[in-house]
Amino acid sequence: MIRRVYERRVRLALGKPPTLLQAEAANSYAYVASIANRLYITEQTANILKLRTPNFAAPLLAETRPLKKARYLRRWARRLTDFAFSSEDAIVLAYGSFGLDVTSKSIGVDAIVTTDVRLAEHYERRHAEIRNRFSDMVVNLPEAYAVVRLPQVLTTAAILSIV
């Protein structure tokens, strides 16, 4: 979603109208920002934004916090690939459960918002199996990880339907 928000800002600056996905992403981002305590992005997204044009990327970096990889994030991502998620999608989903906010020392997020309809549908379709595999994994983790949970995966369109 953040990529589309960034792209929208660039297109508007160039005098071009945003695409439907860009407008949808920007509107859902604005809504989520108005109701959420914190907005998170992955470390990878933060690193990409740092390389982009500061006029457009700096506000996004200021409004979000990058999640760090907590222990077991990569293990969970590998297991998610068993459910036919791409390695990129698996990492994003794994951040949802094992991403660490260093400032607040909290782990995981409530929801992942994406413009990728296929990702959200696939996650929902396989959710029961994913939940079972996740439960099997976390039961053996140290007590500090007792709070980890699976996030919801919502599309930007689903967010806008709530508004």
C-alpha positions in Angstrom: 0.0 0.0 0.0 2.8 2.5 0.9 4.3 2.1 -2.5 1.0 3.1 -4.2 0.7 6.1 -1.8 4.2 7.2 -2.8 3.5 6.7 -6.5 0.3 8.8 -6.2 2.2 11.7 -4.6 4.7 11.6 -7.5 2.0 11.5 -10.2 0.1 14.4 -8.6 3.4 16.4 -8.5 3.9 15.7 -12.2 0.3 16.9 -13.0 -0.9 13.4 -13.8 -4.0 11.8 -12.3 -3.4 8.9 -9.9 -4.4 5.4 -10.9 -7.4 3.8 -9.3 -5.1 1.6 -7.1 -3.1 4.7 -6.1 -6.1 6.7 -5.1 -7.6 3.7 -3.2 -4.3 3.2 -1.4 -4.0 6.9 -0.5 -7.6 7.1 0.8 -7.3 3.9 2.9 -4.0 5.1 4.2 -5.6 8.4 5.3 -8.4 6.5 7.0 -6.2 4.1 8.8 -3.8 6.9 9.9 -6.8 8.7 11.4 -7.8 5.7 13.6 -4.6 3.8 14.3 -2.2 4.6 17.1 0.8 3.7 14.9 1.4 2.8 11.3 4.2 0.3 10.5 6.2 -0.6 7.5 8.7 -3.3 7.0 12.5 -2.6 7.2 12.7 -3.2 3.5 10.0 -0.6 2.7 11.7 1.9 4.9 15.1 1.3 3.1 13.4 1.7 -0.3 11.7 5.0 0.8 15.1 6.4 2.0 16.4 6.0 -1.5 13.4 7.8 -3.1 12.8 11.5 -3.7 12.7 13.0 -0.2 9.8 15.4 -1.0 7.5 12.5 -1.4 9.1 9.8 0.8 10.0 11.8 3.9 6.4 12.4 5.0 5.7 8.6 4.8 8.8 7.8 6.8 7.8 10.4 9.4 4.3 9.0 9.7 5.3 5.3 10.0 7.6 3.2 12.1 9.8 0.5 10.6 9.4 -3.0 12.2 12.5 -4.9 12.9 12.9 -8.6 12.4 12.2 -10.4 15.7 13.5 -13.8 16.3 11.5 -16.5 14.5 10.3 -14.1 11.7 12.3 -15.9 9.1 11.2 -19.3 10.3 7.6 -18.3 10.1 8.1 -16.8 6.6 9.6 -20.1 5.4 6.6 -22.0 6.7 4.3 -19.5 5.0 5.9 -20.4 1.7 4.6 -23.9 2.2 1.1 -22.4 1.7 2.2 -21.2 -1.8 2.9 -17.6 -0.8 5.8 -16.0 -2.6 8.9 -15.3 -0.5 8.2 -11.6 -0.7 4.6 -12.0 0.5 5.6 -14.5 3.2 8.1 -12.0 4.6 5.4 -9.3 4.8 3.0 -11.7 6.5 5.7 -12.8 8.9 6.3 -9.2 9.9 2.6 -9.1 10.9 3.3 -11.6 13.6 7.0 -11.2 14.3 7.8 -7.6 13.5 9.2 -5.7 16.4 8.6 -2.1 17.2 11.8 -1.3 19.0 10.4 1.9 20.6 7.4 0.3 22.3 8.9 -3.2 22.5 5.7 -4.5 21.0 5.6 -7.4 18.5 3.3 -7.9 15.6 0.4 -5.9 14.2 -3.3 -6.1 14.2 -3.7 -5.9 10.4 -1.8 -5.7 7.2 -3.3 -3.5 4.5 -2.5 -4.3 0.9 -3.5 -3.5 -2.6 -2.8 -7.1 -3.5 -6.2 -8.7 -3.8 -4.8 -12.1 -4.6 -2.6 -12.1 -1.5 -5.6 -11.2 0.8 -7.9 -13.8 -0.8 -5.2 -16.5 -0.6 -4.5 -15.7 3.0 -8.3 -15.8 3.8 -8.8 -19.0 1.9 -5.9 -20.8 3.7 -6.5 -19.1 7.1 -7.6 -22.1 9.0 -4.5 -24.1 7.9 -2.2 -21.2 8.5 -3.7 -20.6 12.0 -3.2 -24.3 12.9 0.4 -24.2 11.7 1.0 -21.0 13.5 -0.4 -22.4 16.8 1.8 -25.5 16.4 4.8 -23.3 16.0 4.2 -20.7 18.8 3.3 -23.3 21.4 7.0 -24.3 21.5 8.4 -20.7 21.6 9.7 -19.1 24.8 7.2 -17.4 27.0 8.2 -13.9 25.7 6.5 -14.9 22.4 3.2 -15.9 24.1 1.6 -12.6 22.8 2.3 -13.2 19.1 -0.8 -13.6 16.9 -1.8 -13.7 13.3 -2.7 -10.4 11.7 -5.8 -9.7 9.6 -5.0 -9.1 5.9 -7.2 -6.4 4.5 -7.3 -4.9 1.0 -7.5 -1.2 0.6 -11.0 -1.7 -0.9 -12.1 -3.5 2.2 -10.8 -0.6 4.3 -12.7 1.9 2.2 -15.9 -0.1 2.5 -15.7 0.4 6.3 -15.6 4.2 5.9 
